[in-house]
Every structure is written in structure tokens, then in C-alpha cells.
């Protein structure tokens, strides 16, 4: 069994000013990233230090795939670290912390959001990276599908894969797979999905898909509805440790 953690933005404390930040993406989609999806850099460093000191193994997707497809046992104290959306803080802050710890992580890429060229870090917004920048971080990150242009929502109950036709969703997924190495792994935008969404993934031979429902992934957990715990900056480190201790048991 294993627990999967999902992060979005890692920021220094001085950049967490209580304000939502507008996202800046290449395809022009407009939205804001709420503060609960941020994690402070000192807290993130403490979380990673704890995992390292306690002997946790950071999983690769190939290990998760083998667990479900071949029944291969996972290393003791396994955790899958994931990041969504590819914001600049991924490169600026998360990458060096993980690299120093010797950890790996999976990043879910909304391919239509990626810029053609790198740009300087912009703390006042949540700006997405370029494909070129992602390529330079392959020693720590592996990249998977998070749609191309379908990372959109209506209110809090629907994401674009849920209201578009199955055919258009398929086209969007296939287009994203041109930009990522893990072409059978998906994360639902905003964690929102329905059974039609799952059926499309099955038809395109996706083998793993991640929600944002908290919980421990076990052998009997549906591989296309895997759990991920969102880690917000408001989560006390003691609560984080208790959560991971629960995973060990």
C-alpha cells in the first residue's frame, strides 16, 4: 500500500500573503489558484526532511504500475510525490529540495498551458513553465497527462472532460500525450470526474489515474480512481507526520 501526496505551489513564507493568485498560462485560460493549494517552502522542506529521515521511498510510476499490474510488492514506507500544473515554483523551489533529498516525483502536465519559452520567475502570479524547462528537470521529475486544453471547470462540480463529448476529450488526451513520457497515466483536473471520464481513459488504455480524494492506495483500490492527499500550507507538520505514520500501519 502507499499514500500519494499532491502539491501545486511551493512558496517562501513572505509570498503567502493571504491572496489568491491569478494563473498565467499559454492557452489563455483564466482562473485563480486558491491559497489552500500553496505550501510554504519551510514546511515543504520539513515534510521532505521527515520523509527522508524516516526512510520513506519515493515511488516511480513504474513501481506503482508493477504493483497493480504484476502484483509486485512495494518498498517499505513508500510514498508517491506528485505535482499538478507545472507552475514556476516547481523549478524555483520544489526541484532543488527534492534533488537534494534524492527523491523523485511525478508531475501532471496540462500541455496547452506550457509556454514556448522560459521566462523569469514572477511571484505575484502562478505562471506555468515551458517544455524546455521541464526537460531540464527529468532527473527528478517524470511527466504525465493532465489534459491539453481541458483543464477548465464550471463551478466546483464539473471539469471540462465531464461536459465535453467523449470524442473531444479523447482528442485532447492524445494531444497531451505528445508532450509527456507517461502516456498511460492521468490526473483528473481539479479532482473532478465521472464514470464517462473513466470510460474514456479505459478506451484509450490508460492504466493509472489519480483523484484528489484522500486515502491510502491498496491493491484493491481501482487503478483509475487512485487516492491523493492534497497538502496545503495550513497542514501542521505534526498532522503530516501522523498521516504518514497511519500509512505505515
Secondary structure, DSSP 8 states (H G I E B T S, - for coil): -EEEEEE-EEE-GGG--S--EEEE-TT----EE-GGGEEEHHHHHHHHHHHHHTT-EE--HHHHHHHHHT-----SSEEEEEEES-BHHIIIIIHHHHHHHT--EEEEE-GGG-BSS-----TTSEEB-BHHHHHTTTTTEEEEE--SS---EETTTEEHHHHS-HHHHHHHHHHHTTS-SEEEEEE-GGG---HHHHHHHHHTT--EEE-S--SEE-TTS-TTSB--EE--TTS-HHHHHHHHHHHH-
